[in-house]
Amino acid sequence: MEPNKNRDEEAAAVARIADAAREVQVASAALEGHFQDTAEGAAPPLMLARLTAATSELQSARDAFDALLADKGLPE
């Protein structure tokens, strides 16, 4: 059962990275769309906060995946 558990953990970690990357993409596209639609010089704070949170989650997910691989002695 240990190999299945390892695969499940790795699959969950990769899925977390993929979800976070999609959220970064969506937040970035929304911000880009804002600037294309308006000549306003500053981005709305909520859009910036969403992008910041998404980027932070992506970094956290990648760090967790790296730690998982390091615990198993696999190259990062």
ZANUGU-799234 format. One record per atom (N, C-alpha, C): atom name; x, y, z; residue in three letters; residue number from 1. Coordinates in Angstrom, 1 decimal. Layout:
N
+----+--------+--------+--------+-----+-----+
|  a |      x |      y |      z |   r |   k |
+----+--------+--------+--------+-----+-----+
| CA |      X |      Y |      Z | ALA | NUM |
...
+----+--------+--------+--------+-----+-----+
This chain:
76
+----+--------+--------+--------+-----+-----+
|  a |      x |      y |      z |   r |   k |
+----+--------+--------+--------+-----+-----+
|  N |    0.8 |   -1.2 |    0.0 | MET |   1 |
| CA |    0.0 |    0.0 |    0.0 | MET |   1 |
|  C |    0.9 |    1.3 |    0.0 | MET |   1 |
|  N |    2.1 |    1.2 |    0.4 | GLU |   2 |
| CA |    3.0 |    2.3 |    0.5 | GLU |   2 |
|  C |    3.2 |    3.0 |   -0.9 | GLU |   2 |
|  N |    3.4 |    2.2 |   -2.0 | PRO |   3 |
| CA |    3.6 |    2.8 |   -3.3 | PRO |   3 |
|  C |    2.4 |    3.6 |   -3.7 | PRO |   3 |
|  N |    1.2 |    3.1 |   -3.4 | ASN |   4 |
| CA |   -0.1 |    3.8 |   -3.8 | ASN |   4 |
|  C |   -0.2 |    5.1 |   -3.0 | ASN |   4 |
|  N |    0.2 |    5.0 |   -1.7 | LYS |   5 |
| CA |    0.1 |    6.2 |   -0.9 | LYS |   5 |
|  C |    1.0 |    7.3 |   -1.4 | LYS |   5 |
|  N |    2.3 |    6.9 |   -1.8 | ASN |   6 |
| CA |    3.2 |    7.8 |   -2.4 | ASN |   6 |
|  C |    2.7 |    8.4 |   -3.7 | ASN |   6 |
|  N |    2.1 |    7.6 |   -4.5 | ARG |   7 |
| CA |    1.6 |    8.2 |   -5.8 | ARG |   7 |
|  C |    0.4 |    9.1 |   -5.5 | ARG |   7 |
|  N |   -0.4 |    8.8 |   -4.6 | ASP |   8 |
| CA |   -1.5 |    9.6 |   -4.2 | ASP |   8 |
|  C |   -1.0 |   11.0 |   -3.7 | ASP |   8 |
|  N |    0.0 |   10.9 |   -2.8 | GLU |   9 |
| CA |    0.5 |   12.2 |   -2.3 | GLU |   9 |
|  C |    1.1 |   13.0 |   -3.4 | GLU |   9 |
|  N |    1.9 |   12.4 |   -4.3 | GLU |  10 |
| CA |    2.5 |   13.1 |   -5.4 | GLU |  10 |
|  C |    1.4 |   13.7 |   -6.4 | GLU |  10 |
|  N |    0.4 |   12.9 |   -6.7 | ALA |  11 |
| CA |   -0.7 |   13.3 |   -7.5 | ALA |  11 |
|  C |   -1.4 |   14.5 |   -6.9 | ALA |  11 |
|  N |   -1.7 |   14.5 |   -5.6 | ALA |  12 |
| CA |   -2.3 |   15.6 |   -4.9 | ALA |  12 |
|  C |   -1.5 |   16.8 |   -5.0 | ALA |  12 |
|  N |   -0.2 |   16.7 |   -4.8 | ALA |  13 |
| CA |    0.8 |   17.8 |   -4.8 | ALA |  13 |
|  C |    0.8 |   18.4 |   -6.2 | ALA |  13 |
|  N |    0.8 |   17.6 |   -7.2 | VAL |  14 |
| CA |    0.9 |   18.1 |   -8.6 | VAL |  14 |
|  C |   -0.5 |   18.8 |   -8.9 | VAL |  14 |
|  N |   -1.6 |   18.2 |   -8.5 | ALA |  15 |
| CA |   -2.9 |   18.9 |   -8.7 | ALA |  15 |
|  C |   -3.0 |   20.2 |   -8.0 | ALA |  15 |
|  N |   -2.4 |   20.3 |   -6.8 | ARG |  16 |
| CA |   -2.4 |   21.6 |   -6.1 | ARG |  16 |
|  C |   -1.6 |   22.6 |   -6.9 | ARG |  16 |
|  N |   -0.5 |   22.2 |   -7.5 | ILE |  17 |
| CA |    0.3 |   23.2 |   -8.3 | ILE |  17 |
|  C |   -0.5 |   23.6 |   -9.5 | ILE |  17 |
|  N |   -1.1 |   22.6 |  -10.2 | ALA |  18 |
| CA |   -1.9 |   22.9 |  -11.4 | ALA |  18 |
|  C |   -3.0 |   23.9 |  -11.1 | ALA |  18 |
|  N |   -3.7 |   23.7 |  -10.0 | ASP |  19 |
| CA |   -4.8 |   24.5 |   -9.6 | ASP |  19 |
|  C |   -4.3 |   26.0 |   -9.3 | ASP |  19 |
|  N |   -3.2 |   26.0 |   -8.6 | ALA |  20 |
| CA |   -2.6 |   27.3 |   -8.2 | ALA |  20 |
|  C |   -2.1 |   28.1 |   -9.5 | ALA |  20 |
|  N |   -1.5 |   27.3 |  -10.4 | ALA |  21 |
| CA |   -1.1 |   27.9 |  -11.6 | ALA |  21 |
|  C |   -2.3 |   28.5 |  -12.5 | ALA |  21 |
|  N |   -3.4 |   27.7 |  -12.5 | ARG |  22 |
| CA |   -4.5 |   28.2 |  -13.2 | ARG |  22 |
|  C |   -5.1 |   29.5 |  -12.6 | ARG |  22 |
|  N |   -5.1 |   29.5 |  -11.2 | GLU |  23 |
| CA |   -5.6 |   30.7 |  -10.5 | GLU |  23 |
|  C |   -4.7 |   31.9 |  -10.8 | GLU |  23 |
|  N |   -3.4 |   31.7 |  -10.9 | VAL |  24 |
| CA |   -2.5 |   32.8 |  -11.2 | VAL |  24 |
|  C |   -2.8 |   33.3 |  -12.7 | VAL |  24 |
|  N |   -3.0 |   32.4 |  -13.6 | GLN |  25 |
| CA |   -3.4 |   32.7 |  -14.9 | GLN |  25 |
|  C |   -4.6 |   33.5 |  -15.0 | GLN |  25 |
|  N |   -5.7 |   33.1 |  -14.3 | VAL |  26 |
| CA |   -7.0 |   33.8 |  -14.3 | VAL |  26 |
|  C |   -6.8 |   35.2 |  -13.7 | VAL |  26 |
|  N |   -6.1 |   35.3 |  -12.6 | ALA |  27 |
| CA |   -5.9 |   36.6 |  -11.9 | ALA |  27 |
|  C |   -5.1 |   37.5 |  -12.8 | ALA |  27 |
|  N |   -4.1 |   37.0 |  -13.5 | SER |  28 |
| CA |   -3.3 |   37.8 |  -14.4 | SER |  28 |
|  C |   -4.1 |   38.3 |  -15.6 | SER |  28 |
|  N |   -4.9 |   37.4 |  -16.1 | ALA |  29 |
| CA |   -5.7 |   37.8 |  -17.3 | ALA |  29 |
|  C |   -6.7 |   38.8 |  -16.9 | ALA |  29 |
|  N |   -7.3 |   38.7 |  -15.7 | ALA |  30 |
| CA |   -8.3 |   39.7 |  -15.3 | ALA |  30 |
|  C |   -7.6 |   41.1 |  -15.1 | ALA |  30 |
|  N |   -6.4 |   41.1 |  -14.6 | LEU |  31 |
| CA |   -5.6 |   42.3 |  -14.4 | LEU |  31 |
|  C |   -5.3 |   42.9 |  -15.8 | LEU |  31 |
|  N |   -4.8 |   42.1 |  -16.7 | GLU |  32 |
| CA |   -4.5 |   42.5 |  -18.0 | GLU |  32 |
|  C |   -5.7 |   43.1 |  -18.7 | GLU |  32 |
|  N |   -6.8 |   42.4 |  -18.5 | GLY |  33 |
| CA |   -8.1 |   42.9 |  -19.1 | GLY |  33 |
|  C |   -8.5 |   44.2 |  -18.6 | GLY |  33 |
|  N |   -8.3 |   44.4 |  -17.3 | HIS |  34 |
| CA |   -8.6 |   45.7 |  -16.7 | HIS |  34 |
|  C |   -7.8 |   46.9 |  -17.4 | HIS |  34 |
|  N |   -6.5 |   46.7 |  -17.7 | PHE |  35 |
| CA |   -5.7 |   47.7 |  -18.3 | PHE |  35 |
|  C |   -6.0 |   47.9 |  -19.7 | PHE |  35 |
|  N |   -6.5 |   46.8 |  -20.4 | GLN |  36 |
| CA |   -6.9 |   47.0 |  -21.8 | GLN |  36 |
|  C |   -8.3 |   47.7 |  -21.9 | GLN |  36 |
|  N |   -9.1 |   47.6 |  -20.9 | ASP |  37 |
| CA |  -10.4 |   48.2 |  -20.9 | ASP |  37 |
|  C |  -10.5 |   49.6 |  -20.4 | ASP |  37 |
|  N |   -9.5 |   50.0 |  -19.7 | THR |  38 |
| CA |   -9.5 |   51.4 |  -19.1 | THR |  38 |
|  C |   -8.1 |   52.0 |  -19.3 | THR |  38 |
|  N |   -8.1 |   53.3 |  -19.3 | ALA |  39 |
| CA |   -6.9 |   54.1 |  -19.3 | ALA |  39 |
|  C |   -6.4 |   54.4 |  -17.9 | ALA |  39 |
|  N |   -7.1 |   53.9 |  -16.9 | GLU |  40 |
| CA |   -6.7 |   54.2 |  -15.5 | GLU |  40 |
|  C |   -5.3 |   53.7 |  -15.2 | GLU |  40 |
|  N |   -4.6 |   54.5 |  -14.5 | GLY |  41 |
| CA |   -3.2 |   54.2 |  -14.2 | GLY |  41 |
|  C |   -2.9 |   53.1 |  -13.1 | GLY |  41 |
|  N |   -3.9 |   53.0 |  -12.2 | ALA |  42 |
| CA |   -3.6 |   52.0 |  -11.1 | ALA |  42 |
|  C |   -4.6 |   50.9 |  -11.2 | ALA |  42 |
|  N |   -4.1 |   49.7 |  -10.8 | ALA |  43 |
| CA |   -5.0 |   48.5 |  -10.7 | ALA |  43 |
|  C |   -5.8 |   48.6 |   -9.4 | ALA |  43 |
|  N |   -7.0 |   48.0 |   -9.5 | PRO |  44 |
| CA |   -7.8 |   47.9 |   -8.3 | PRO |  44 |
|  C |   -7.1 |   47.0 |   -7.2 | PRO |  44 |
|  N |   -7.2 |   47.4 |   -6.0 | PRO |  45 |
| CA |   -6.5 |   46.7 |   -5.0 | PRO |  45 |
|  C |   -7.0 |   45.2 |   -4.9 | PRO |  45 |
|  N |   -8.2 |   45.0 |   -5.1 | LEU |  46 |
| CA |   -8.7 |   43.6 |   -5.0 | LEU |  46 |
|  C |   -8.1 |   42.7 |   -6.1 | LEU |  46 |
|  N |   -7.9 |   43.2 |   -7.3 | MET |  47 |
| CA |   -7.3 |   42.5 |   -8.4 | MET |  47 |
|  C |   -5.8 |   42.2 |   -8.0 | MET |  47 |
|  N |   -5.1 |   43.1 |   -7.5 | LEU |  48 |
| CA |   -3.8 |   42.9 |   -7.1 | LEU |  48 |
|  C |   -3.7 |   41.9 |   -5.9 | LEU |  48 |
|  N |   -4.6 |   42.0 |   -5.0 | ALA |  49 |
| CA |   -4.6 |   41.1 |   -3.9 | ALA |  49 |
|  C |   -4.8 |   39.7 |   -4.3 | ALA |  49 |
|  N |   -5.7 |   39.5 |   -5.3 | ARG |  50 |
| CA |   -6.0 |   38.2 |   -5.8 | ARG |  50 |
|  C |   -4.8 |   37.6 |   -6.5 | ARG |  50 |
|  N |   -4.1 |   38.4 |   -7.3 | LEU |  51 |
| CA |   -2.9 |   37.9 |   -8.0 | LEU |  51 |
|  C |   -1.8 |   37.6 |   -7.0 | LEU |  51 |
|  N |   -1.7 |   38.4 |   -6.0 | THR |  52 |
| CA |   -0.7 |   38.2 |   -4.9 | THR |  52 |
|  C |   -1.0 |   36.9 |   -4.2 | THR |  52 |
|  N |   -2.2 |   36.7 |   -3.8 | ALA |  53 |
| CA |   -2.6 |   35.4 |   -3.1 | ALA |  53 |
|  C |   -2.4 |   34.2 |   -4.0 | ALA |  53 |
|  N |   -2.7 |   34.3 |   -5.3 | ALA |  54 |
| CA |   -2.6 |   33.2 |   -6.2 | ALA |  54 |
|  C |   -1.1 |   32.9 |   -6.4 | ALA |  54 |
|  N |   -0.3 |   33.9 |   -6.5 | THR |  55 |
| CA |    1.2 |   33.7 |   -6.7 | THR |  55 |
|  C |    1.8 |   33.0 |   -5.4 | THR |  55 |
|  N |    1.3 |   33.5 |   -4.3 | SER |  56 |
| CA |    1.8 |   32.9 |   -3.0 | SER |  56 |
|  C |    1.4 |   31.5 |   -2.8 | SER |  56 |
|  N |    0.2 |   31.1 |   -3.2 | GLU |  57 |
| CA |   -0.3 |   29.7 |   -3.2 | GLU |  57 |
|  C |    0.5 |   28.9 |   -4.1 | GLU |  57 |
|  N |    0.8 |   29.4 |   -5.3 | LEU |  58 |
| CA |    1.6 |   28.6 |   -6.3 | LEU |  58 |
|  C |    3.0 |   28.4 |   -5.7 | LEU |  58 |
|  N |    3.6 |   29.4 |   -5.1 | GLN |  59 |
| CA |    4.9 |   29.2 |   -4.5 | GLN |  59 |
|  C |    4.9 |   28.2 |   -3.3 | GLN |  59 |
|  N |    3.8 |   28.3 |   -2.5 | SER |  60 |
| CA |    3.7 |   27.3 |   -1.4 | SER |  60 |
|  C |    3.5 |   25.9 |   -1.9 | SER |  60 |
|  N |    2.7 |   25.7 |   -3.0 | ALA |  61 |
| CA |    2.4 |   24.4 |   -3.5 | ALA |  61 |
|  C |    3.7 |   23.8 |   -4.1 | ALA |  61 |
|  N |    4.5 |   24.7 |   -4.8 | ARG |  62 |
| CA |    5.8 |   24.2 |   -5.3 | ARG |  62 |
|  C |    6.7 |   23.8 |   -4.2 | ARG |  62 |
|  N |    6.8 |   24.6 |   -3.2 | ASP |  63 |
| CA |    7.7 |   24.3 |   -2.1 | ASP |  63 |
|  C |    7.3 |   23.0 |   -1.4 | ASP |  63 |
|  N |    6.0 |   22.8 |   -1.2 | ALA |  64 |
| CA |    5.5 |   21.5 |   -0.6 | ALA |  64 |
|  C |    5.8 |   20.3 |   -1.5 | ALA |  64 |
|  N |    5.7 |   20.5 |   -2.8 | PHE |  65 |
| CA |    6.1 |   19.4 |   -3.7 | PHE |  65 |
|  C |    7.6 |   19.1 |   -3.7 | PHE |  65 |
|  N |    8.4 |   20.2 |   -3.7 | ASP |  66 |
| CA |    9.8 |   20.0 |   -3.5 | ASP |  66 |
|  C |   10.2 |   19.3 |   -2.3 | ASP |  66 |
|  N |    9.5 |   19.6 |   -1.2 | ALA |  67 |
| CA |    9.8 |   19.0 |    0.1 | ALA |  67 |
|  C |    9.4 |   17.5 |    0.1 | ALA |  67 |
|  N |    8.3 |   17.2 |   -0.6 | LEU |  68 |
| CA |    7.8 |   15.8 |   -0.8 | LEU |  68 |
|  C |    8.8 |   15.0 |   -1.5 | LEU |  68 |
|  N |    9.4 |   15.6 |   -2.6 | LEU |  69 |
| CA |   10.4 |   14.9 |   -3.4 | LEU |  69 |
|  C |   11.7 |   14.7 |   -2.6 | LEU |  69 |
|  N |   12.1 |   15.7 |   -1.8 | ALA |  70 |
| CA |   13.3 |   15.7 |   -1.0 | ALA |  70 |
|  C |   13.2 |   14.6 |    0.0 | ALA |  70 |
|  N |   12.0 |   14.5 |    0.6 | ASP |  71 |
| CA |   11.8 |   13.4 |    1.7 | ASP |  71 |
|  C |   11.9 |   12.0 |    1.1 | ASP |  71 |
|  N |   11.6 |   11.9 |   -0.2 | LYS |  72 |
| CA |   11.7 |   10.6 |   -0.9 | LYS |  72 |
|  C |   13.1 |   10.4 |   -1.5 | LYS |  72 |
|  N |   13.9 |   11.4 |   -1.4 | GLY |  73 |
| CA |   15.2 |   11.3 |   -2.0 | GLY |  73 |
|  C |   15.2 |   11.4 |   -3.5 | GLY |  73 |
|  N |   14.2 |   12.0 |   -4.1 | LEU |  74 |
| CA |   14.1 |   12.2 |   -5.5 | LEU |  74 |
|  C |   14.7 |   13.6 |   -5.9 | LEU |  74 |
|  N |   15.3 |   13.7 |   -7.1 | PRO |  75 |
| CA |   15.8 |   15.0 |   -7.5 | PRO |  75 |
|  C |   14.6 |   16.0 |   -7.7 | PRO |  75 |
|  N |   14.8 |   17.2 |   -7.4 | GLU |  76 |
| CA |   13.8 |   18.3 |   -7.5 | GLU |  76 |
|  C |   13.7 |   18.8 |   -8.9 | GLU |  76 |
+----+--------+--------+--------+-----+-----+
